[in-house]
Amino acid sequence: MNYLKLLFLFVISMPLFSRLWGVVTRIEKPEWLAAKMISVFKNHYDIDMNQFVGNEEDYGSLSKFFVRKLDKNTRPLKDDEKSFLSPSDGVVTVCEKVAADIATQVKGRTYSISDLVRKELDFSDGYYLFTIYLSPKDYHRYHVPVNTTVRSYIHTGWRLFPVNKMSVNCINDLFVRNERVVVKMKKDDYEFYYVAVGATFVGSIKMDFFSKPVDGKWTVVDKEYTQNQELGMFEMGSTVVLLVPENMVGEVNIGQGDTVKAGDPLFQMTKK
């Protein structure tokens, strides 16, 4: 049975399937078909549209519905200069201190952090690592956790394995193998990493600072962002990994298994 699971995951991780799914989700004609796909998706995942702009009828395709915006009146994102905020909705699957080049993917399965971020890092001062899993029902846009400068990014990886519970328990180095955008950010004297990891049926990983990413090499951005500013979006559920210097972290507000919303405090920042 495990071999069948692995074969299934291997096949659907090929980017072609996700690209084809992306074509399907962008169907707008006939209108009744697009509306039916949206309705089925909304009802299956019991999505509360009170938090979002408009009604399901206002979206012309399933793809547009995936990336629906929050309604600022019913769900505003509140700034908190003392806190490092959650960039997205989702479930915290990992919350841990790391003092070596190793992170938990799931209990009993690990991966190299340097391989994830495509940089050799110094772990002598320690880091905190937070992994947030976005399911298909979640809000798919992600935001800036703190006033910061985006220094640079790299677009890397080419597989698109699912990032659900079954996959993280079966696939070695899943986050390292999957397509992702690694963003290097700076807050005061601290540098931290913000990793948007793609998954099966994620049509694309979009970022505010590029229209088409440069592949395979670190690219300078040097653009300032404010807390809660939208950074990008997934066109389906996926994962965000945050790697933050331990010296930046004060009291941690969340734990493994917690459900978070974009704008919730992950931890209190240390005073400079």
ABEGO torsion letter per residue (X at the ends): XAAAAAAAAAAAABAAAAAAAAAAAABAOBAAAAAAAAAAAAAAAGBBAAABBEBAAABABAAAAAABBBBAAABBBBBBAABBBBABBEBBABBBBBABBBBBABBGBBBBAAAAAGBBBBAAAEBBBBBBBBBAABBABBBBABBBBBABBBBBEABBBBABAAAAAABBGAAAABBBBBBBBBBEABBBBBBBBBBBGBABBBBAABABBBBGBBBBAGBBBBBGBBABBBAEBBBBBBBBBAAABBBBABBBGBBBBBGBBABBBBBX
